[in-house]
Amino acid sequence: QVQLVESGGGLVQAGGSLRLSCVASGRTFSSRAMGWFRQAPGKDREFVSAITWGDGNTLYTDSVKGRFTASRDKAKNTVYLQIDSLKPEDTAVYYCAADHSVAGLQSGPSYWGQGTQVTVSS
């Protein structure tokens, strides 16, 4: 089992920034890929980004490219999502996720965090 705990959400004005954190614990060696999803009110949960523990390769959904940056700190078992130039449409619950691969992550992660709320005011 892998446990994921997110933090860093909050209420910000449009144009502002936030950094989300996700600490992984447990059998982390089994999860080569970490990622972020989000779910806006009334919408399905959507993939946002992924990062691999080993080489730090990243992947982003088109709508966040250039504004979102994923990173990881292997020593702290922590992944981050830097969100810049926030827009009201970024308002959602952001979930950390983990899986054996990026493909597995995108198709349905094995592990989920509890989510952290991001609210962007206009």
C-alpha positions as CSV (number, residue, x, y, z in Angstrom):
1,Q,0.0,0.0,0.0
2,V,1.0,3.6,-0.7
3,Q,-0.4,6.5,1.4
4,L,-0.5,9.9,-0.2
5,V,-1.2,13.2,1.7
6,E,-1.7,16.4,-0.1
7,S,-1.3,20.0,1.2
8,G,-1.0,23.5,-0.1
9,G,-4.5,24.3,-1.4
10,G,-6.3,27.4,-0.6
11,L,-8.1,30.5,-1.8
12,V,-6.2,32.8,-4.2
13,Q,-6.9,35.6,-6.6
14,A,-6.7,35.1,-10.3
15,G,-3.1,35.5,-11.5
16,G,-1.7,34.2,-8.2
17,S,0.3,31.1,-7.5
18,L,0.1,28.1,-5.3
19,R,2.4,25.1,-4.6
20,L,0.7,21.8,-3.8
21,S,2.7,19.1,-2.0
22,C,2.1,15.4,-1.8
23,V,4.0,13.2,0.6
24,A,4.1,9.5,-0.2
25,S,4.7,6.8,2.4
26,G,4.4,3.0,2.6
27,R,5.5,0.8,-0.4
28,T,6.6,3.8,-2.4
29,F,9.2,1.7,-4.4
30,S,6.2,0.2,-6.2
31,S,5.0,3.5,-7.5
32,R,7.4,4.7,-10.2
33,A,5.0,7.5,-11.4
34,M,3.2,10.2,-9.4
35,G,0.7,12.6,-10.6
36,W,-2.1,15.1,-10.1
37,F,-5.7,15.0,-11.1
38,R,-8.4,17.6,-10.4
39,Q,-12.1,17.6,-10.2
40,A,-14.1,20.8,-10.6
41,P,-17.7,21.1,-9.3
42,G,-20.1,19.1,-11.6
43,K,-17.3,17.8,-13.7
44,D,-15.4,14.5,-14.0
45,R,-12.0,14.1,-12.5
46,E,-9.3,14.9,-15.1
47,F,-5.6,14.1,-15.4
48,V,-3.4,17.2,-14.9
49,S,0.2,16.1,-14.7
50,A,2.6,13.2,-14.1
51,I,6.2,12.8,-13.0
52,T,8.5,9.8,-12.7
53,W,10.5,9.3,-9.6
54,G,13.5,8.0,-11.4
55,D,14.4,10.5,-14.0
56,G,11.9,13.3,-13.3
57,N,10.2,13.1,-16.7
58,T,7.0,15.1,-16.7
59,L,3.8,15.1,-18.6
60,Y,1.0,17.7,-18.6
61,T,-2.5,18.0,-20.0
62,D,-2.6,20.7,-22.7
63,S,-4.7,23.1,-20.7
64,V,-2.1,23.6,-18.0
65,K,1.1,23.6,-20.1
66,G,3.3,26.6,-19.3
67,R,1.5,27.4,-16.0
68,F,1.9,24.1,-14.0
69,T,5.2,22.6,-13.1
70,A,5.6,19.2,-11.5
71,S,8.7,18.4,-9.5
72,R,9.9,15.8,-6.9
73,D,12.2,15.5,-4.0
74,K,13.2,11.9,-3.7
75,A,14.8,12.4,-0.3
76,K,11.5,13.6,1.1
77,N,9.3,11.3,-0.9
78,T,7.4,14.4,-1.9
79,V,6.1,15.6,-5.2
80,Y,5.1,19.2,-5.9
81,L,2.8,21.0,-8.3
82,Q,3.6,24.6,-8.8
83,I,0.6,26.4,-10.2
84,D,1.2,29.9,-11.7
85,S,-1.1,32.4,-13.4
86,L,-4.1,30.8,-11.7
87,K,-7.4,31.2,-13.5
88,P,-11.0,30.8,-12.0
89,E,-11.4,27.7,-14.2
90,D,-8.5,26.1,-12.2
91,T,-10.9,25.9,-9.2
92,A,-11.1,22.2,-8.2
93,V,-10.2,19.6,-5.7
94,Y,-6.7,18.5,-6.6
95,Y,-5.8,14.9,-6.0
96,C,-2.3,13.3,-5.8
97,A,-2.1,9.9,-7.3
98,A,0.5,7.1,-7.7
99,D,0.9,4.1,-10.0
100,H,3.5,1.7,-11.4
101,S,3.8,3.8,-14.7
102,V,2.7,7.0,-16.3
103,A,0.4,5.0,-18.5
104,G,-1.2,3.3,-15.6
105,L,-1.5,6.6,-13.8
106,Q,-3.4,8.1,-16.7
107,S,-5.7,5.2,-17.1
108,G,-6.6,4.8,-13.5
109,P,-4.1,5.2,-10.6
110,S,-3.7,2.5,-8.0
111,Y,-3.5,5.0,-5.2
112,W,-5.1,8.3,-4.4
113,G,-4.7,11.0,-1.8
114,Q,-7.6,12.7,-0.1
115,G,-7.5,15.9,-2.1
116,T,-6.9,19.5,-1.5
117,Q,-9.2,22.3,-2.5
118,V,-7.9,25.1,-4.7
119,T,-10.3,28.0,-5.2
120,V,-9.4,30.9,-7.6
121,S,-11.4,34.1,-7.3
122,S,-11.8,36.5,-10.2
